């Protein structure tokens, strides 16, 4: 497999690259070697770059293409599948500014600061908020998809005529990602010395996962440099593992925007 620019960046950042090419048809010893590489990376860094994971590159490109089609729709069209009110159900389209999470967990609480941060609509996180452990606002837009069998978190779909084929494609891709997730969970079980490689998969039906499509519009470099704007800082996701695919697409404005999808 040729080294891509993203792999080169990962190597330069000292993030381990773990190759799963031989996982499916390999013997116990080879599986143990792959599993150990994975868990060693999880212990030492917390991030790992997985190659030959079973999702073809063409499929990844196709998913980014669907993601771009989705976010290229006009706002009125996207709002035909709005994120439900409240914080219980995380499905459908979240528009810029909807996602605001305030969490004060420091020794000092500042109600005025919390109010101000929740009023911000053009940045993901304001650097001055970090010392308070408070996150505010999201400039990004997203679309969240789950299992069709999860009745506690029902999917919110666009009408088929708005984006024909989107629902069927994403439903299929969701379960493809679940297959990869279970492979990684088996590797983690082996890597930490469990006798049963399905120790974790028994606890993961696949019905509580989330496939999240994300679009981060461009932010002026000068604003990032002077600290008036910032992207998402270091944080922990909920769930067992998060698989992230990222890419860059040039917008009509000629500025770079980041698109990604996440499965956890």
N, C-alpha and C positions, 0 to 999 in steps of 0.2 A: 504493500500500500504506500503510495507516495505521501510524503510529508506535506501537509497543507500549511498555509501561513498561520492558521489558528493553532495547529499542533506546535509550530515553531515558537509561537508566543507562550504556549503552555510550558514548553521545555525551558524557555528562558526564565519563566517565573518559578521554576523548580516544582511544578505540580506534576505528579506521577501520571504517566500514560499507561493504562492497563489494556492489553489486547485480549479480547474474548474470542478471537477467531477459532481457537481449538476447543472451546468449552463444550459444545453440544456433543461432539463425537469423541471426546478425549477420555482417557482413563482416570482413575482416582488420583494418581500422582500429579498429572498435569493440571487437573482441576484444583488440587491443593495449592499448587504453585500460583495459579491465577488468583485464587481466593486470598492467599497470603499477601500478594501484592496489593490487592484491593483494601484489605483491612489495615495493612501497614500504612497506606496512604490516608485512610480515614482517621487513624490514630495520630499521625504526625502532622497532617495539613488540614484535613477535613474536607478537602475537595480532591477530585480525581477526574482525569480525562479518559473516557471509555471509547475505545475504537473497536470496530468489527462487532458491534453490539446486536446486530441482526436487523436493524432498520436500514434498508438501502438508501444510498445518498439521493437517488432519484425521488424516493418517498419523502425525504426531509425537504428537498427543494419544492416538491409539490405542496407540502403542508405550508411552507412559507408563502407560496403563491396564493393559496386559499386565505391565509392570514392577511395578505396585502389586499386581496379582493374585498375582504370583510371591512377593513378599516378605511378603504377607499370609498365606501358607500357614503352618501351624505348623512348628516346627523339624523334627519327625520326617519330615514330607512333603518339606521342602526337602533333607533329608539323604539322600533317595533318589537324588540326583544329586550326590554329594560331589566336591569338588575332589580329584584324585588326589594321593597322597602324593608328596613330593619337589617339586623346583622345575623339572622338565623340561617337564611338561605343565600348561598353564594353561587349564583348562576346568571347567565345572560350577559348583557352589555353594560359595562360601567363606563360612564362618560368622564372626561377630564374634570377633576374637582370633586367627583362623588366620593372617592375613597379618602376618608379622613380618619386617622386612628390616633387618638390621644391616650398615652399611657404614661402617667407620672409615677415613677417608681423610685425616685431618689428621696433623700431626707427632706428636701425642700419642695414644697408645692407652690406653684405660682398660677393662680386662676386667671389673672390678666394675660399672662404669656400664653396659656392654653387657648384662651379666646382669640388672641391675635393669630396664633399659628393655625387655628382651624379656619380662619378667614382667608388664608393664603390660597391662591388658585393657580399659581404659575410655577411652583417648584415642588419637587418631591419631598425634600426635607430641608429645613433651614438649619445651617450649621449651629447657630446659637442655641438651638433646642436640644442638641445632643447631650449637653451636660445635665439636663433635666430628665433624660431618658424619654423625651416626648417626641413623637412623630407627628407631622402635620401634612396633610394634603397630598394629593397625587396628581401630577400633570398628565400622567400616562392614561391611556384608555385600554380597556381589557375586555375579554369575553371569556366567560367561564363555563366549562362543560363537564358533566359527570356521567355516571352510569345511568342508563335509561331504567335500571331496576332499583335505583335509590329513590324511594318515594318520599323520604324526608328532605331530599334536596332535588326536587324535580327540575329538569332542564327547561330552559326558556329559549325557544328557537325562533329564528327569523322565519317569516312565511316563506315557503319553498319558492314562490315566484320572485322573491327579492334576490335570493342568491341560490339558484337551482343547484342541487348536488352537495351543498355545504353540510347539511345535516347528516346525510348518509356517509359522506367522506369522514367527517370528524368522529362519528360514532364508531366507524371501523378503525380509525387510527387510534382512538382511545384504547381499544382492546389490544392493539398491536403494542402500544406502550406498556400496557399491563403485563404482557408477556416478558418484555425486557425487565420490568421492575421485579418480577418474580425470579428471573435469572440472577439479578443482582442480590436479592434477598437470600437466595440459596448460597451464593458465593460468600456472602457475609457470614452466614451460619457456619459454613465450612471453615472460613478464615478465623473465626473466634473459637473453634474447637468443639462445636456442637456435634453430637453423634448423628442427629437427624438433620439432613440438609433442608428439609421442609419445615423446620422448627418455626420460622417466621412466616412462611407462605400459608401455613394453617390459620394464621391470624389476619391474613389479607385476602379477602374475597375478591377484591377488585371493584366492589361497588361503592367504596368510599373514597376513591381517588378523585383527583381534579386535574383536568386539562385546561390550562389557562393560556390564552393567546394575548400577547401584550404588544403595545406600540408606544414607544417613548419618542415623542416628537423632538426635533433638534433643539438644543439649548445653546445660545451664543457662548462661544469659548471664553469671551471676556468676562461674562457673568460667573462662569465656573472659576475662573482664575482669581477674581476679586472676592469670591466667597459669598456673593449675593444670591447665588443659586447653587444647588447641589443635587446630585442624584441619590438614590437609595444607599445608605451607609451599610456597614456590616450588620448582619442580623441573623437570627435563626428562624427557619421555617417550621411549621408544625408538620407532623407526619413522620414516617420512618426515613424516607429518602426523597430527594428532589432531583429530577433529571431536567436539565436545562439545555435548550438548543437556541443559539443566538445567531443573528445575521444583520447585515447592514444593507440598506437600500437607498439609492439616491432619489430624493423627492423632486418635485417639479421646481422647488425653490433653489435647487442646486446644493442644498445642505444635507448632510448625512443624518439619517434617522435610524434608530435601532428598533428592530423587530425581534421578538422572541416568542417561544412557547415553552411552557413549563408543565411537567407532569409530576404529581406527587401523591 
